[in-house]
Amino acid sequence: MIRDWSYHSNQAVFDRVGSENVIILGPDQIVLYTESAEFISQITMRKDAFPKDLARYGLLTMFGHNVVTTEGAIWRMHRKVTASSFNERNAAYTFAETVEQTKGLLSYYFKDAAKDSTDTIKTLEHGTMIWALNIIGYVGFGLRLIFPGQKLPDDPKLAKYGRLDAPPGYSMSFAASLGGLLERVVALLIIPAALLKRLPFEFARQAWGAKENYRKYMEEFLADKIDEVRRGERERVGMDIMGELVSSVYGEKQAAQTGRKLDDDEIISNAFIMTLAGHETTANVLHFTLIFLAANPSAQRRLQKDIDAILGDADPSTWDYEQTINALIASHVGACMNETMRVMPPVTVIPKMVSSTSDQSIMIDGERHVLPAGLSINILTPSAHRNPRWWPTRPSEKTGKPTDLEEWLPDRWYRDTNKGGASDGNADNEDDADYGGFQGSDTSASLFRPVRGSYVPFSDGPRSCLGRRIAVVELAAALPAIFQGHSIELAVDEWASDEEVARMSVEERRQLYRKAQEACSTQLERASAIITLKFQGGECVPMRLVKRGKERFLGDPELD
């Protein structure tokens, strides 16, 4: 009954009952909670035997059905169409756009380029949200969105979609409507539209306005795309998810297709769900990675060392995707982002169920178990990611606990110990059909390869996140774009002014920064999930971006 108990209790519940699988009996439902890699690998690979619990996704149909809210043959149709945009060519587009938007993020906070550091940032999450939104605007819709203060590119499309103010006929800009929609999505999903429209509260007015403006933008954008496709004048920019969806229905390929096709509402809904899935999740992972790097100076120094070795001082705009992406993912860049997604997975619960048509059997520790039809299953990602049975672990040097799995330690990804016990190959009755999308691993072969089912930040199997490769590419581009020329430190304003810090001895600075590290650790424990795992209610970890060579704390090895 405790919210986010799998994140906050770590292994306590499973240790207490002595099992990796816990069944809770309620008055109207039986739910199985699991952290077992062996179990998770089977239920994620057997799509038809263990489908998604669609009753828990029905709220995501505010614009129509989509690839997330469907199953069976209808899902296959949605998946086939949406998967076509997720390929390596578009990953390269994403890499280049991420570099540009990360430069915009730095400029957003470094308003005075002559200064050695920014003022204290209490809105870093706000910045990463804009960053992620701008990337999605480009790769998803072909629209170059900008940070406040940047100059709008000379592009006729942006006269409507890229401007920061509301064009005629709208009450907010496209970016504001999309951002407001994502920010208020919980209210939009839970509160009936007829009631939301009439509630006399500011949040309700903003939520309703964002939804109506976004729908109007999308209907006009859809009409423009349909016209382009019919005239054979479609301009391919970035991934252009909307363009791909429209082409599947109105383009040349549609004549050869048989069976049901997407309708206009489903096109808009799939474009929305791709935006929802890729916005807050990626923004939060970048946000938390920056926090962890600020709190762990040695990891940040090693990250910068690897970035220097791979990219040197080359201008980020010249970085080549094909030549650098694999090296970055195999370096401390990959280790840091993998470790953040292990400790702070964007989604804390992945709901599944046993097929309603028949009982299903699974193998656990060599024994076959039968699960009744209709049984609800919750995959607990925080628990699976911290389960010492499946992960190489050591006694904690910081806390003295028998395991260090609660700690953010990127070096973990260089350990070569494989805990074993669950096959990394095919699960029993695995569905090995090709449903499109990226087919490779989420981690580099040069780093530690978790046992299948023990690391599922993007889920796994046929229903895994379509955009997982795009998310990894975004993070792998953003971190070097930031840390090639900058460092990040925890802010210490709460305890000392800049003048006081300047007069401190080395030991006094150590004690001061340790206070900030302890406060950071406490704040991270307060994260919670509504849709994704993040800080709620304006909570934050204050930080400062610093030009490399101008750090006040990071050079001290005693802080590691």
Phi and psi in degrees as a GROMACS rama.xvg file:
@    title "Ramachandran Plot"
@    xaxis  label "Phi"
@    yaxis  label "Psi"
@TYPE xy
-90.4329  126.82  ILE-2
-61.3689  135.113  ARG-3
55.9431  36.6606  ASP-4
-63.3269  -29.4607  TRP-5
-69.7532  -29.0905  SER-6
-79.7204  -43.2083  TYR-7
-82.496  -29.1769  HIS-8
-94.5957  -7.84868  SER-9
54.6776  -117.082  ASN-10
-98.0587  2.7799  GLN-11
-57.3138  -46.3396  ALA-12
-65.6532  -46.4018  VAL-13
-68.3664  -36.3576  PHE-14
-63.8107  -38.3773  ASP-15
-65.7662  -38.3826  ARG-16
-91.9726  -10.0697  VAL-17
71.2051  32.0656  GLY-18
-150.895  152.544  SER-19
-85.674  -5.25723  GLU-20
-130.072  124.836  ASN-21
-122.978  128.157  VAL-22
-105.637  127.21  ILE-23
-111.924  126.667  ILE-24
-97.0556  124.122  LEU-25
-115.976  173.918  GLY-26
-64.6156  -26.7203  PRO-27
-130.756  6.94859  ASP-28
-159.805  148.142  GLN-29
-114.413  128.723  ILE-30
-126.446  132.128  VAL-31
-103.545  125.264  LEU-32
-105.817  133.226  TYR-33
-133.756  145.137  THR-34
-126.196  13.1509  GLU-35
-83.4534  118.85  SER-36
-60.5509  -37.1033  ALA-37
-63.3744  -43.5061  GLU-38
-70.0816  -47.1868  PHE-39
-59.5424  -42.0632  ILE-40
-63.2365  -33.3557  SER-41
-74.7665  -45.0252  GLN-42
-75.4583  -25.6937  ILE-43
-79.3363  -28.3764  THR-44
-84.7221  -23.0452  MET-45
-98.5779  80.1883  ARG-46
-60.7101  -43.507  LYS-47
-77.5927  -32.4411  ASP-48
-74.2901  -32.1328  ALA-49
-130.55  74.4404  PHE-50
-73.3764  172.904  PRO-51
-68.2347  150.067  LYS-52
-83.2303  88.035  ASP-53
-63.1658  -22.6231  LEU-54
-61.2189  -25.9492  ALA-55
-91.5955  -2.1777  ARG-56
-113.644  -2.40097  TYR-57
-59.1151  -27.5991  GLY-58
-64.1061  -20.3432  LEU-59
-84.4709  16.6069  LEU-60
-104.38  28.6738  THR-61
-61.5928  -25.3134  MET-62
-109.217  -8.63985  PHE-63
141.439  177.113  GLY-64
-75.1706  157.098  HIS-65
-153.381  -175.902  ASN-66
-64.4325  -21.739  VAL-67
-85.0655  -31.0733  VAL-68
-102.698  16.2877  THR-69
-127.244  164.275  THR-70
-140.48  173.527  GLU-71
64.2966  -145.397  GLY-72
-63.4454  -35.1661  ALA-73
-64.4972  -42.2139  ILE-74
-61.897  -42.5023  TRP-75
-58.7624  -39.4249  ARG-76
-64.5612  -46.0011  MET-77
-62.7885  -44.2514  HIS-78
-63.3756  -44.2366  ARG-79
-59.9096  -41.5441  LYS-80
-72.9504  -45.6356  VAL-81
-72.3608  -30.1298  THR-82
-68.4932  -21.1336  ALA-83
-62.7699  -23.4476  SER-84
-82.3721  -15.5462  SER-85
-97.6189  84.1499  PHE-86
-137.257  174.553  ASN-87
-68.3313  -31.4918  GLU-88
-59.9161  -44.6291  ARG-89
-75.9789  -25.8563  ASN-90
-63.3384  -36.1507  ALA-91
-66.4144  -40.422  ALA-92
-58.5522  -44.3013  TYR-93
-63.3252  -41.3829  THR-94
-57.885  -49.5645  PHE-95
-65.0396  -42.0999  ALA-96
-68.4611  -34.9787  GLU-97
-62.8881  -41.2624  THR-98
-59.8897  -44.9228  VAL-99
-64.0692  -43.8735  GLU-100
-71.4177  -28.0599  GLN-101
-70.8093  -35.6784  THR-102
-61.8804  -38.9541  LYS-103
-64.8272  -37.6638  GLY-104
-62.5475  -43.1062  LEU-105
-64.7753  -41.7549  LEU-106
-66.1556  -32.9408  SER-107
-61.1756  -39.0014  TYR-108
-92.3206  -31.8559  TYR-109
-90.0401  68.5579  PHE-110
-66.3568  -28.1199  LYS-111
-108.938  97.7197  ASP-112
-63.7768  -18.829  ALA-113
-78.8259  -16.3028  ALA-114
-78.0877  153.105  LYS-115
-80.9278  -18.3063  ASP-116
-150.464  162.498  SER-117
-81.0564  167.047  THR-118
-67.9945  168.59  ASP-119
-59.0571  130.305  THR-120
-101.616  115.014  ILE-121
-107.02  5.31895  LYS-122
-122.897  30.7313  THR-123
-60.6028  -38.2697  LEU-124
-61.2264  -39.2666  GLU-125
-60.3365  -42.3413  HIS-126
-65.798  -42.6661  GLY-127
-69.2917  -28.0214  THR-128
-67.7022  -43.0078  MET-129
-62.4901  -43.7993  ILE-130
-54.4505  -51.4169  TRP-131
-65.8723  -39.4061  ALA-132
-63.4501  -42.6682  LEU-133
-64.9488  -38.0685  ASN-134
-65.066  -44.6628  ILE-135
-63.2291  -38.8603  ILE-136
-56.6636  -38.036  GLY-137
-81.0432  -54.4565  TYR-138
-73.3271  -25.7225  VAL-139
-90.0401  -34.6873  GLY-140
-125.918  -3.12746  PHE-141
74.2385  23.9923  GLY-142
-112.225  126.428  LEU-143
-86.4936  103.631  ARG-144
-94.5599  159.328  LEU-145
-131.898  162.891  ILE-146
-81.3296  152.511  PHE-147
-54.258  133.876  PRO-148
97.7739  -18.0545  GLY-149
-81.251  157.475  GLN-150
-86.6166  134.259  LYS-151
-70.5773  129.143  LEU-152
-61.3853  155.472  PRO-153
-80.959  86.2092  ASP-154
-141.121  121.75  ASP-155
-55.7909  -34.5024  PRO-156
-59.5499  -34.5207  LYS-157
-76.5298  -7.80944  LEU-158
-59.7095  -28.2845  ALA-159
-107.769  -48.8127  LYS-160
-91.2262  -24.2865  TYR-161
-99.8808  -14.3221  GLY-162
-67.5858  152.334  ARG-163
-87.4118  -10.4871  LEU-164
-108.439  173.295  ASP-165
-82.3637  127.858  ALA-166
-74.4653  168.441  PRO-167
-55.3128  135.694  PRO-168
91.373  -1.92348  GLY-169
-127.967  157.72  TYR-170
-104.133  -3.44881  SER-171
-155.617  161.328  MET-172
-70.165  167.082  SER-173
-62.0769  -45.8054  PHE-174
-62.1237  -39.7075  ALA-175
-68.1493  -38.0351  ALA-176
-67.525  -42.1438  SER-177
-68.3943  -44.5219  LEU-178
-63.2645  -41.7541  GLY-179
-65.7793  -37.4129  GLY-180
-61.9698  -45.218  LEU-181
-70.0018  -36.5347  LEU-182
-69.9423  -36.0911  GLU-183
-104.449  20.9378  ARG-184
-63.2598  -32.4598  VAL-185
-63.2359  -46.4128  VAL-186
-61.9454  -39.9321  ALA-187
-67.2566  -33.3424  LEU-188
-78.4936  -33.1681  LEU-189
-92.1001  -41.0083  ILE-190
-88.7626  126.675  ILE-191
-54.6596  141.601  PRO-192
-57.1631  -41.9207  ALA-193
-61.9749  -35.6436  ALA-194
-77.8618  -42.6351  LEU-195
-59.0057  -38.713  LEU-196
-63.5269  -25.5248  LYS-197
-106.092  -8.61018  ARG-198
-64.9861  134.145  LEU-199
-87.6758  43.6607  PRO-200
-120.508  149.461  PHE-201
-62.1544  -42.3129  GLU-202
-62.0713  -37.0882  PHE-203
-68.1156  -41.8848  ALA-204
-62.4936  -43.3051  ARG-205
-66.4748  -42.6055  GLN-206
-63.232  -46.821  ALA-207
-64.6068  -42.8378  TRP-208
-62.2419  -41.6164  GLY-209
-63.0576  -44.0161  ALA-210
-64.5299  -46.3454  LYS-211
-67.932  -40.1542  GLU-212
-64.925  -43.265  ASN-213
-62.6194  -44.5273  TYR-214
-59.4674  -42.9301  ARG-215
-64.5428  -43.1234  LYS-216
-58.2053  -46.5628  TYR-217
-66.5516  -36.9512  MET-218
-65.8726  -40.6839  GLU-219
-70.3294  -39.6773  GLU-220
-64.1565  -41.0091  PHE-221
-62.5649  -44.2656  LEU-222
-61.2262  -40.4461  ALA-223
-62.6674  -44.2128  ASP-224
-65.2388  -41.0348  LYS-225
-60.9846  -42.7211  ILE-226
-63.4371  -43.1103  ASP-227
-61.3085  -45.6665  GLU-228
-65.1015  -43.313  VAL-229
-65.6837  -31.8097  ARG-230
-86.7659  -2.56524  ARG-231
69.4623  26.2082  GLY-232
-116.796  26.1198  GLU-233
-64.9213  128.212  ARG-234
-97.6906  117.331  GLU-235
-84.5742  113.639  ARG-236
-129.746  122.023  VAL-237
62.082  -152.425  GLY-238
-71.0415  -37.272  MET-239
50.5959  59.5841  ASP-240
-56.5225  -43.227  ILE-241
-61.1583  -43.0633  MET-242
-62.2929  -40.1771  GLY-243
-64.3467  -41.7831  GLU-244
-64.0984  -43.4572  LEU-245
-64.7475  -42.6026  VAL-246
-61.2879  -32.7168  SER-247
-67.0813  -21.2577  SER-248
-107.029  -38.8567  VAL-249
-113.502  -4.66029  TYR-250
-89.1922  -171.048  GLY-251
-64.3367  -33.6337  GLU-252
-70.5629  -21.7376  LYS-253
-66.4909  -27.7397  GLN-254
-64.5667  -30.4448  ALA-255
-85.1643  -9.45581  ALA-256
-82.5553  146.476  GLN-257
-119.47  161.1  THR-258
84.7668  -171.578  GLY-259
-69.9683  142.938  ARG-260
-120.093  165.506  LYS-261
-63.3875  142.558  LEU-262
-95.1136  176.327  ASP-263
-62.2894  -40.5347  ASP-264
-61.9702  -37.6845  ASP-265
-70.6342  -32.6407  GLU-266
-62.6579  -48.8285  ILE-267
-63.3656  -40.8415  ILE-268
-66.0278  -40.4662  SER-269
-66.9228  -38.8135  ASN-270
-62.3202  -40.5442  ALA-271
-65.895  -44.4358  PHE-272
-68.0132  -33.24  ILE-273
-65.7538  -37.6543  MET-274
-68.1945  -46.116  THR-275
-60.3676  -44.502  LEU-276
-68.8734  -32.0396  ALA-277
-99.2607  -4.03965  GLY-278
-88.5289  -72.8772  HIS-279
-65.932  -34.3114  GLU-280
-61.7168  -52.7565  THR-281
-68.0554  -40.0604  THR-282
-59.7773  -41.02  ALA-283
-69.0906  -38.9784  ASN-284
-63.7232  -42.7725  VAL-285
-63.0483  -44.2111  LEU-286
-57.3352  -50.1822  HIS-287
-69.3576  -34.9196  PHE-288
-62.7  -40.8903  THR-289
-64.4659  -38.5871  LEU-290
-63.7547  -47.7114  ILE-291
-62.6424  -38.5003  PHE-292
-67.3097  -36.7257  LEU-293
-65.7799  -35.7363  ALA-294
-83.7278  -10.6414  ALA-295
-128.97  81.9843  ASN-296
-55.7984  -38.3129  PRO-297
-64.3585  -38.9831  SER-298
-64.7618  -37.8886  ALA-299
-68.1154  -39.9029  GLN-300
-65.1199  -41.4048  ARG-301
-66.3696  -39.0189  ARG-302
-57.376  -47.8425  LEU-303
-65.4165  -35.191  GLN-304
-62.38  -44.4623  LYS-305
-67.3073  -39.1034  ASP-306
-62.2583  -43.192  ILE-307
-61.821  -40.1297  ASP-308
-68.5905  -35.0093  ALA-309
-84.9192  -41.8406  ILE-310
-113.908  -16.5459  LEU-311
58.4973  -139.695  GLY-312
-106.241  20.894  ASP-313
-62.1559  140.666  ALA-314
-59.5895  131.224  ASP-315
-53.9451  -30.5662  PRO-316
-67.3661  -13.2046  SER-317
-99.4614  -3.31391  THR-318
-62.7171  134.433  TRP-319
-100.261  125.528  ASP-320
-58.2345  -53.5803  TYR-321
-63.4952  -33.0028  GLU-322
-82.0742  -19.5348  GLN-323
-117.653  -25.242  THR-324
-62.4618  -44.3618  ILE-325
-67.1571  -38.0979  ASN-326
-65.8229  -39.2158  ALA-327
-65.7763  -44.799  LEU-328
-67.7861  -26.4678  ILE-329
-87.033  -4.24733  ALA-330
-99.2847  -165.892  SER-331
-67.3686  -19.0673  HIS-332
-59.8049  -50.2445  VAL-333
-65.4388  -40.6339  GLY-334
-61.71  -40.92  ALA-335
-68.3724  -44.5975  CYS-336
-72.1819  -34.6442  MET-337
-61.5251  -43.1241  ASN-338
-68.1802  -35.807  GLU-339
-63.0164  -43.8317  THR-340
-70.8253  -21.2682  MET-341
-73.9457  -48.4956  ARG-342
-77.7556  -38.4882  VAL-343
-124.42  66.3377  MET-344
-60.8778  136.104  PRO-345
-55.1836  -40.3813  PRO-346
-114.185  125.151  VAL-347
-90.6899  -20.0124  THR-348
-134.402  129.405  VAL-349
-112.354  106.3  ILE-350
-80.7411  130.012  PRO-351
-130.201  -179.401  LYS-352
-156.539  158.983  MET-353
-76.5751  138.363  VAL-354
-46.5347  135.917  SER-355
-72.9489  -10.8182  SER-356
-91.5324  -19.4636  THR-357
-163.848  154.957  SER-358
-65.2894  157.315  ASP-359
-133.252  145.674  GLN-360
-109.576  148.573  SER-361
-135.538  160.786  ILE-362
-107.665  127.746  MET-363
-132.151  119.468  ILE-364
52.503  41.2245  ASP-365
81.6407  -0.739795  GLY-366
-111.544  140.88  GLU-367
-90.4064  131.348  ARG-368
-123.29  140.901  HIS-369
-102.562  128.458  VAL-370
-107.775  133.612  LEU-371
-71.5287  148.287  PRO-372
-55.7243  136.875  ALA-373
85.4405  -2.33864  GLY-374
-63.1537  130.016  LEU-375
-78.9924  140.839  SER-376
-130.215  131.13  ILE-377
-115.092  114.876  ASN-378
-81.6698  120.519  ILE-379
-97.2851  99.1899  LEU-380
-64.3656  -42.6496  THR-381
-58.9297  -39.0963  PRO-382
-70.5194  -43.919  SER-383
-60.7024  -36.626  ALA-384
-75.8301  -11.2972  HIS-385
-121.924  18.6063  ARG-386
-82.7341  112.526  ASN-387
-65.9014  -14.6232  PRO-388
-67.0326  -31.3961  ARG-389
-109.872  -6.41954  TRP-390
-120.198  141.997  TRP-391
-66.7975  129.803  PRO-392
-143.949  160.248  THR-393
-135.896  162.234  ARG-394
-58.4665  139.867  PRO-395
-69.6499  128.659  SER-396
-76.7075  -21.6883  GLU-397
-87.3419  -42.685  LYS-398
-110.758  -15.8008  THR-399
81.4286  0.642618  GLY-400
-68.0685  156.964  LYS-401
-66.7999  -14.3185  PRO-402
-134.246  149.677  THR-403
-105.865  17.6895  ASP-404
-72.1413  -14.3154  LEU-405
-80.4018  -11.5889  GLU-406
-98.6171  151.526  GLU-407
-84.9039  105.569  TRP-408
-135.614  92.6738  LEU-409
-58.2459  -26.8495  PRO-410
-60.8602  -18.6128  ASP-411
-55.0586  -31.8606  ARG-412
-78.46  1.52664  TRP-413
-105.789  -3.1063  TYR-414
-73.9252  142.145  ARG-415
-105.942  10.7343  ASP-416
-80.1174  124.203  THR-417
-105.717  120.525  ASN-418
-68.139  -25.5159  LYS-419
69.7618  178.664  GLY-420
109.122  -29.642  GLY-421
-125.034  136.375  ALA-422
-64.973  140.113  SER-423
-91.5199  -0.617763  ASP-424
-98.2713  -142.941  GLY-425
-73.4863  135.142  ASN-426
-80.2657  165.746  ALA-427
-56.7035  126.764  ASP-428
59.0513  36.2588  ASN-429
-62.8917  138.228  GLU-430
-85.9792  104.714  ASP-431
-104.339  17.8723  ASP-432
-66.4345  152.843  ALA-433
-89.3754  110.434  ASP-434
-102.865  14.5316  TYR-435
82.8487  173.025  GLY-436
86.9697  176.511  GLY-437
-65.9157  133.05  PHE-438
-105.255  -7.22678  GLN-439
-81.5775  -176.845  GLY-440
-77.7315  156.509  SER-441
-79.4677  -12.1584  ASP-442
-126.001  159.528  THR-443
-74.6625  145.373  SER-444
-67.0464  -17.4169  ALA-445
-80.299  -14.8496  SER-446
-104.454  176.934  LEU-447
-58.1962  133.34  PHE-448
-106.243  106.143  ARG-449
-61.8425  149.38  PRO-450
-58.3278  139.006  VAL-451
-58.2012  130.955  ARG-452
98.0466  -14.9962  GLY-453
-91.452  -15.1422  SER-454
-134.544  101.873  TYR-455
-134.054  51.939  VAL-456
-64.1503  -23.3218  PRO-457
-112.811  20.0396  PHE-458
62.8006  -156.224  SER-459
-160.73  167.012  ASP-460
76.8393  -164.54  GLY-461
-59.1625  -29.1306  PRO-462
-97.4304  17.1231  ARG-463
-68.2505  164.375  SER-464
-60.2019  123.731  CYS-465
-60.9201  -33.7636  LEU-466
-93.8718  17.8116  GLY-467
-63.5983  -39.0927  ARG-468
-64.9505  -40.0378  ARG-469
-63.1079  -41.7065  ILE-470
-62.9316  -44.5698  ALA-471
-62.4642  -41.3296  VAL-472
-64.6235  -41.91  VAL-473
-57.8621  -47.9895  GLU-474
-67.5857  -39.027  LEU-475
-68.8009  -22.16  ALA-476
-88.3105  -37.7081  ALA-477
-69.1031  -42.991  ALA-478
-62.0079  -49.1092  LEU-479
-66.5792  -31.4362  PRO-480
-65.159  -29.4479  ALA-481
-82.6593  -50.41  ILE-482
-89.888  -4.33226  PHE-483
-61.4553  -39.0273  GLN-484
-121.045  0.314252  GLY-485
-138.119  161.831  HIS-486
-124.364  169.012  SER-487
-133.646  133.685  ILE-488
-126.776  151.891  GLU-489
-68.2524  138.324  LEU-490
-76.4669  145.771  ALA-491
-120.709  17.0774  VAL-492
-56.104  -30.5106  ASP-493
-62.7424  -24.7718  GLU-494
-117.324  -21.5207  TRP-495
-159.183  146.28  ALA-496
-81.0552  167.927  SER-497
-59.2871  -39.5598  ASP-498
-65.3156  -40.6885  GLU-499
-67.0569  -39.4544  GLU-500
-61.6511  -41.313  VAL-501
-61.2332  -27.3456  ALA-502
-92.6525  -3.70639  ARG-503
-77.2346  151.88  MET-504
-76.6752  171.281  SER-505
-59.312  -45.0955  VAL-506
-66.7973  -36.644  GLU-507
-65.2238  -38.2506  GLU-508
-66.2516  -38.4731  ARG-509
-60.5859  -47.4414  ARG-510
-62.6478  -38.7231  GLN-511
-64.6846  -46.0198  LEU-512
-69.3067  -31.8717  TYR-513
-63.5311  -33.9189  ARG-514
-60.7043  -44.7118  LYS-515
-64.9464  -38.5087  ALA-516
-64.2875  -41.5125  GLN-517
-65.3884  -41.6724  GLU-518
-64.6422  -37.4293  ALA-519
-62.7629  -45.9931  CYS-520
-60.5617  -41.8806  SER-521
-63.3699  -41.3079  THR-522
-66.1505  -39.9972  GLN-523
-61.177  -32.9254  LEU-524
-68.058  -18.0511  GLU-525
-88.6556  -2.64021  ARG-526
-61.2891  149.092  ALA-527
-149.468  164.878  SER-528
-112.683  128.327  ALA-529
-104.155  -65.3035  ILE-530
-104.622  -48.6995  ILE-531
-121.763  162.351  THR-532
-77.2822  120.782  LEU-533
-164.384  177.852  LYS-534
-77.9243  143.624  PHE-535
-117.003  156.599  GLN-536
63.233  33.6492  GLY-537
79.5934  7.16535  GLY-538
-68.445  153.087  GLU-539
-159.972  167.711  CYS-540
-114.025  107.821  VAL-541
-65.2582  138.11  PRO-542
-143.124  170.082  MET-543
-133.735  135.109  ARG-544
-85.5464  135.871  LEU-545
-131.213  139.197  VAL-546
-68.1979  140.011  LYS-547
-59.3863  135.356  ARG-548
97.0692  -9.97683  GLY-549
-114.341  17.2176  LYS-550
-68.2763  148.609  GLU-551
-100.263  -23.3951  ARG-552
-128.819  -29.7333  PHE-553
-66.8876  -20.2802  LEU-554
-79.0261  -4.53037  GLY-555
-89.1789  110.645  ASP-556
-65.3056  -18.5533  PRO-557
-70.3738  -14.9952  GLU-558
-86.2779  -6.25267  LEU-559
